[in-house]
Amino acid sequence: MKTGTRLLAAGLGVSLVLAASAMALADKETKQAKLAKAAPQFTLLDTTGQERSLADYKGKVVVLEWINPKCPFVQNCYKSKAIQEAFLKASQTSKGLVWLAINTTPNTSAEENNNWIRKHGLKYPILLDSKGEVARLYNAKTTPHMFVIDREGVLRYHGAIDNNKLSDKSRDEVFNYVTNAITQMAAQETVSPDYVKSYGCSVRYKKSW
């Protein structure tokens, strides 16, 4: 093979690799959660071994809560009952609402999460996402990180649970973004704000090496 031909072949090979990489990246970005777009579908097992699929809750408002019982921010949110009260108010505002907590921590166990459920008397399940696949789909950043999906399966809000990052506000000063979004959705209003930067511990993803 002549030198020019080899160089051309090598160049074509590099171009094909780059094109494939670009297509894979574009496909990944297309599947990721975006505001005002259909929320990515997923299926996970909860801590009892029951399979939970987003598709099972078609026609219902769904809240996703990224959780890690070992995270101080999560502990503060549950100690102040910010999340439990948000769940109660959201359930009262939106009939049939589904609330799913998701734990992406690689070394978490069903027992650890069941202990958390019992400790706080939770009325919703914790799903185990130890491979981080669902967290990557939703680009979950912190614990907690909240996502609100409407009855049509469209993502309407994601971000912080409230404006109380330092847990230093009085009850009258706390504004809960999740219940605000659900109240506005129930009134057929535009959700505003639809994004507020989440606070908390970084989601712990499983290392790929």
C-alpha positions, 0 to 999 in steps of 0.5 A: 500500500502506498504511503498516500493511500495508508494516510487516507485510510488512517484519516478515514478511520479517525473520522469514523471513530470521531463520528461514532463518538459524536453520535454516541454523545448526541444519543446520550444527550437526547436521552437525558432529562430536560425541562419541558421534555418527556422524562426518561423512562427507567426501571429499578428495584426498591428495598423490598425487591419490588420492580418499579418502573416510571411507565407504571405511573402514567397519568400521575404526578411523580416526584423523584427524590435523590437520597443518601441517609448518610448525607448531613443535608439529607439528615437535616431535611428529614430532621426538620421534616421538610421532605416528609411535609412536602410529601404530605402536602404534595399528596393532598394537592395532587390526587394519586401522586407518586413519590419515589426516593432513589439512592445511587450510593454504590455500597448502600444496602436494602437493610440500611435504607429500610432502617431509614424508612422505618426510622422516619415512617416513610410512606414511599419506597426507596429505589436502589440505583447502585450502578448510577444509570438512572442518576446519569439519565437525570443528571442528579447532582446532589442529595437531595435533588428533586424532580417533578414530572407531570401527568403527561410524563413531562419534567416540570421542575428539578433542583433544590427541595427548598431555600433552606440550604443552611437549615437556619430559616424559620418555618415562615421563611422556608419556601418549598420549590417542590410543593410550589411546582405541584400547586402550580401544576394543579392550578394549570399554571406555568411552573416558576421557578422550574429550576433552582440549583440543588444543594447537598452532598454530591451524588456518589457514582460508582467508579467505572474503573 
